[in-house]
């Protein structure tokens, strides 16, 4: 019998397993641990489990549907899970309520350790409005009694070309502020390390590694959006520029999307948070946890282009 398949091997559950971060974590842990992959769509979760490389037996990877908002269903789905990756839910006006329901479900299911993907500089008055939900979620975890680790990710380097759009313009009221954006691959690598080490500690009857710890996950440098535009242009070979908007211009340029007010303000606060300096801090946590430097924006985009 493959040691990974033994019932005594801790079970690691991964939410958002079909998403950009969760899928990367699953691929890193495949073949090294018993996994249970969650998605809101059962068929997509099953496909993700079936397609994982490195798995050697059907019992190694399980899959199921899971909705953060459905407490009883979530508790049932989490039953038997020792360690859980809680990828923050999609950005909605009820995300915090969904997080609260899921955390209660994890506590009811007896989860041994939970790893949550939060956001850098999360605070009740964070300039990036969505970081306020993250701070409130951290508070809920602290009060839950569930052992946990917080991964405070900065914005993902991978999305900056998408921000530029087809017209090749990074537009927003960020001024000359800097952002220490992080690679999704680095976030996933850190999450995999923390999950695996917590699982091993639980299997040995010890308190989970990293319990009660918050890690700031950033790249190795903080860049302005003008510098980001130059890197994107250099890697992709197409002209990209940064347009520093006023708040009025930012609202006007996004008005055509028909987004609700809370979402429009969140989009704009992506840039005002950069302009405020809140997202410029560079942390060494990625290197400390992985034993290698965090990836630069250029390295990430060069890999992205090859894929």
N, C-alpha and C positions, 0 to 999 in steps of 0.2 A: 504493500500500500504506500502510495506517495505520502510522505509526512504532512504535506499540506492538506491532505484529505481527512486526517484523523479528527474525530470529534473534539479532542482536547485542544486542537489548534484554535486560537482566538479568531472570532469572526469580525471582520472589518466591513462596515456598511458605508456606502458612498452615495450620498444624495447628488442630484444633478449629474448623474453618471453619463448622460448623453450630451452634456454641455462642454464648453471649452476647457474648464478647469477639471471638473469631475472625471471626464473621459481620460485626461492626461494622467490623473492620479491612478485610475484603474489600470491603465496600461503599465504604469511603473510597478504596481503591486502584483500584477498578474503572475501566477505561478509561484509566488512566494508566500501567499496567505490565502485563507478562505475569504471570499468576497461575497457581498450581497449588493447588487447594483440597483439603485432606485431611479426612476423617472416618473413623471406624472402619467406617462403613456406606457402601459405594460408591454406592448409589442416592441416599443423602442428600447426599453430596458432589456428585454429578452435578446434583441438583436445585438445590443452592446455586449452582453455577456457571451453570446455565441461567437462574436468576432474578436474577442480579446486574444492577443498572442500569448503564448507561453503557458496556457492552461492545459492540464494533462488529463482531467477527468471532469465529468459533468457535475460531480459533487463539489468541485473547487469553487465554482462561481454560481451564485443564485441570482435571481432577478425578480423584481416586483414593482408594481405601481405604488406610488406614494404621493400624497398631497399634504403639504404642510398644514393646510386649513382643516383637515379632517383628523381630529385628535384620536378618536378610537381606532380608526384605520391605521394611523401612523404608529400608535403604540403596538398594535398587532404586528405591523410590518417590521418593527424594530425588535420584536421579541427574539432573544438569543444573541443579539448583536453586542459584542464587547466594546468595540470602539466605533465611533460614527464620525464621518466627515459631514458637517452641516454647511453646505454651500449656501450663501445667502440667497433668498428667494428673488424672483424677478421683481423689478422695480414697479410697485403699484402703491396706491394710497392705502392699502390694507396690509402691506408687507409686515409691519411690526406685529399686528394681531396674529398673522400666520406664524411668525417666528415664535411668539409666546405659546401658541397651541402646540407647535412641534417640540419645544423645550419641555413642556409639561408631559408630552407623550414620551420623550426620551427618559425622563425621570420615572414615569410609571412603568416603562419597560425594563428598568434596571440597567440602563446603559452604563458601562464602566468608565468611559471617557469620551468626551465630545470635542471635536476640533471645529472651530467656527471661522469662516472667512469674513473678516470685518473690513474696516477701511482705516487707512492712515489718518491720524489726527481726529478720530471719531470723538465727538463731544456733543453735549446738548445744544450748543450754539455754534456748531461747525459751519463754516462758510459754505462748504459743499453740503447742500441741504440733505442729501440722502445719507450722509455720514451720521446724521442725528439718529436715524433708525438703528444704525449699527451700534452707536453708543448705548441706546436703550436696550438693544438685544444683549450687549455685554452685561448690562445691569441685571437683566433677567437671568442670564446664566449664573451670575454671581449669587443670586438669591435662590437658585434652583436646587442646590445641593449636589449637582452633577459635576464630577471632576471634568475640567475643561482646559483647553488651550485656545488662545485668541491669535489669529494670524491677521494682522492689520496690513493689507495690501494697499499699495498706492495704485494710481491708474495704470492700466496695462499698456505697455509699449506697443503691443500688437495692434491696438485700435487707432493709433494716431493716423495711419494712412487712410483709414475709413473716415475719420473726422474731416480729412481734406476733401473727400468726395471726388466725383468725376471732374469737377472744375479745378481741382488742385489748390484749394484755398482752405487753410486753417483759419477760421474766423471766430472771434470771441473776445470778450473784454478781459484778457489776461495781462495786458501791459507787457512789462519785461520780467514778469515773475517766472520762477523756475519750478520744475516738477521732477522729482526723482522717480519717474515711472519705472515699473518692474515688468519683467517678462513673465507671461503666463506659465511658460515652462519652468521658471524658477519657483513660482508659487506652488505649482503642482509637485515639484521635487521636494520642496520643504514640507508640504502637507503629507507626502508619502513617508518621509523620514519620521515625522512626528507621530503619525498613525502607527507605523510599524514598531517604533520604540515603545509607545504606550501599550500596544498589544503584547509585546514581549514581556514588559514589566508585569502586566496583569496575569499573564500565563505563569510567571514565576512567583506569583503571590505578593508582588510588591505594589506600592503606590505607582500610578502611571507616571512615566517620564513626562516632563514638561507640564505637569498639572499646575494650574494657577498662574501660568506664564503667558505673557503677551509678547509677540514678536512683531517688529516693524519690518515689513518686506518691501524693499526698494531696490532700484537699480544702483549701480556704482557711481552715478553722476546725476546732477540735476541740470536740466537744460531748459532754455527758453523755447517758446513755440517758434520763434524765428529760426533758432538753431535746429529744432525738430524738422521744420520745413526743408532746410538745407540737406539734412540727412536723408529724409524721405526722397527728395528729388535726386540726390546722388545715387541712392540704391535703386530706385525704380526707373531712373532715366527720363522722368517727365517733370515739367516745371511745377513746383509747389511753392507757395508763398504763404506768409502769415499776414492776416488782416486784423489789426487791433480795433475792435468795435467799441463803441460806447454802449451802455446798457440799453438805451433806446434803440440803437441800431441792432443790437443782438436780439431784442424782442421782435423787431420788425422782420429781420431776416429769417426768423423761425416761425413766424405767425402762420405761414401757409400750411404748416403740418397739421393744424387743427388739434394740437395737443391740449390736454387740460392744463389749467394754470400751474398746478403743483409740478407737473412734468416739465413745463416750459421753464419754470424757475430752477428746477434741478439741472436741466441742460445748461442754462446760462451760468449757474453756480459752479459747473465744472471749470469754467474759465476764471471766474472771480476768485475761486479758491486757489488756483495757481497764482493769480495776481497778488493775493494776500500774503504769500510766502508760507502758508501753512503746509504746503506739500513739497517744500524744497529740501527738507532734511534727508540726509543720506545715512542709512543704517548699515551696519555690518552683519546683521542677523542672517542674511542669506548665506554669506561666506562662512560664518561660524557653524551653521547647521549643515551645509553641504560640503565644506572643505574645499571650496573653489570660489572664485569671484563671481558675483552676479553678472549677468549679461548686460552689455551696453545696448542702447537703442539700435545702433548700426548692426551689431551682431544679430539681434533679434530679427531685424528687417531683412538681412541677408539670408537668414535661414527661412524666413517667411516667403521670400521671393523664390527660393529654390523649390519649396514645396508647391 
